[in-house]
Amino acid sequence: MSNIEEVLGELQRFAWPDYVAFVSMFLLCIGIGIYFGFMNKSVSEDDYMLGGRKMLVIPIAFSLVASFVSGITLLGLPTEVYSYGVQYLYVSCGVIGMGVAMGVFYLPVFHDLNITSTYEYLEVRFDRRLRLYGSVMFAIMNVAYLPIVIYVPALAFNQVTGIGVHTITPIVCIICVFYTSLGGLKAVVWTDVVQAISMLGALCLVAIKGTRDIGGAGVVLERAWNSDRLEAPDLSIDPTVRHTFWCLFFGGIVYWTQTNAVSQNMIQRYLSLPSLGDARKALCIFCAGVLVLMALCGYNGLLIYATYQNCDPLTTKLAKARDQLLPLFVMKTLGELPGMTGLFIAGVFSAALSSLSTCLNSMSAVVLEDFVKPYVKKPLSSSAINWIMRLVVVGVGVLCVCLVYVVEHMGTVLQLTMSLEAITNGPLFGIFTIGLFLPWINGNSALLGGIMGLIAMSWVSLNAQWAIASGAITYSTKPLNVEQCDYSFNMTTSLANTTHLAASAQEIFPLYRISYMWYTTFGASITIIVALLGTFVFGKNNPNKVDPVLLTPCIRKFFAFGSEKHMDAFKPDIPLQHKLRNDEVAL
């Protein structure tokens, strides 16, 4: 009987056709960067960051999908379905809800303001302190997230080739920094189009070939049904249940709206379109694209279980990390076809490149608009602006490469990153929601709410992650067994990993046990509630003197803003520094 090392050696068949397919994708991205960097002579700030606000709907929609779906999603979602079933996929209802909420309440305000950085809104609506708060939270989250974006697909590449993580990550970062700094948003968007098609093609390729090998989709669904992986929505109202329909729907709407509507990474794409109608069209296509990709990832998770139902590679440690499960399956399914494994890995890295380039481009916008421009005494020259934008991209890219070394030595880093995301996202979403929906709340109250929300989420999130990492909180997986493995493995180590004290979870403080899907909602709620209470201390704005363009359209009609002339007088092209700071107007 073979051992695990021999089995892995047989599966690692990344030959020259695979390398050709893999490298071709990178060369295409470099070519796009060179084209927009050298052929397009327009290098103004607006053109670099927003494509001159004349981008097309379809490329932007593809870019939104590619930017949002990282390698973590492509590799993590199939593993989620493999281990826990399809319950998470009901978050698709939350995605649809997000599309409605964003299109109706959030997108019209940001698109009409003619801004570059989302956090400029916070200065106009409140004051500079809130703008700095939002920008710092964004920067922290991106610096923590970017190394993970590159590290996870590097693990996949390591699984299929045996090449070290630190060999491939610098190369990937250099290529991404090159085309992002050279071509700006236009290069990022068009490489995203290529990468989105590559992602979709990779997932379809795996699904079709794997389904044929196992005997058809009927076999996949039958085995999933027999193992309870196909299940109806869990309608429990217990907030400590990991995935229920309610946390996936309501928590999903808040989480996805925060990520898509108020995060610079995503809103910058919508602002590059010429009209609100175009932005809404891109939003609809984005939602449809994400649902298709989620469905494909979910199906691949069921397909992996149908293939490995009698020999779980996570238990046997054939896949050393959870994010290597799909690459392992790809080696088994596509390894015999020249170039196909290379196409899949190119698709995974496409997801990573699109997320990385999006974050780099957004960071350059935020640093320039929120950390440089407000603090210089005289306007920057075009040359200085171009140098700052490009140096930010290069600097953050270098930092990303360095932090991969930190990521590699932190076993719970993925959980820690998710925790950090919840810590910053909830309070930020709460502050933006206050700005759009509650005109009587001023900057002092909003800042107090943001700080208390940040503290509360840090307390809950970090303690919860510690409880999960220590084994005090565990989640039961669907049936997995190793009864019919055709290779030998260390059973003692495998069993040790599945032994926990289930009763200990009841001793954990209840807030630490709530589903992570409620985290963003919880943080936003704390922020809003504290801000409302803060009005008793700091007073209120006069809602009738708040510029109506700063409020979501459905709220404007509830306040007597004087006349239509007041709204017409507020033109989006007025410099932000000259706009009304509403926290200075108190009753």
Secondary structure, 3 states (H helix, E strand, C coil): CEEHHHHHHHHCCCCHHHHHHHHHHHHHHHHHHHHHHHHCCCCCHHHHHHHHHCCCHHHHHHHHHHHHCCHHHHHHHHHHHHHHCHHHHHHHHHHHHHHHHHHHHHHHHHHHHCCCCCCHHHHHHCCHHHHHHHHHHHHHHHHHHHHHHHHHHHHHHHHHHCCCHHHHHHHHHHHHHHHHHHHHHHHHHHHHHHHHHHHHHHHHHHHHHHHHHHCCHHHHHHHHHHCCCCCCCCCCCCCCCCCCHHHHHHHHHHHHHHHHHHCHHHHHHHHCCCCHHHHHHHHHHHHHHHHHHHHHHHHHHHHHHHHHCCCCHHHHCCCCCHHHHHHHHHHHHHCCCCCHHHHHHHHHHHHHHHHHHHHHHHHHHHHHHHHHHHHCCCCCCHHHHHHHHHHHHHHHHHHHHHHHHHHHCCCCHHHHHHHHHHHHHHHHHHHHHHHHHCCCCCHHHHHHHHHHHHHHHHHHHHHHHHHHHHCCCCCCCCCCCCCCCCEECCHHHHHHCCCCCHHHHHHCCHHHHCCHHHHHHHHHHHHHHHHHHHHHHHCCECHHHCCHHHCCHHHHCCCCCCCHHHHHHCCCCCCHHHCCCHHHCEC
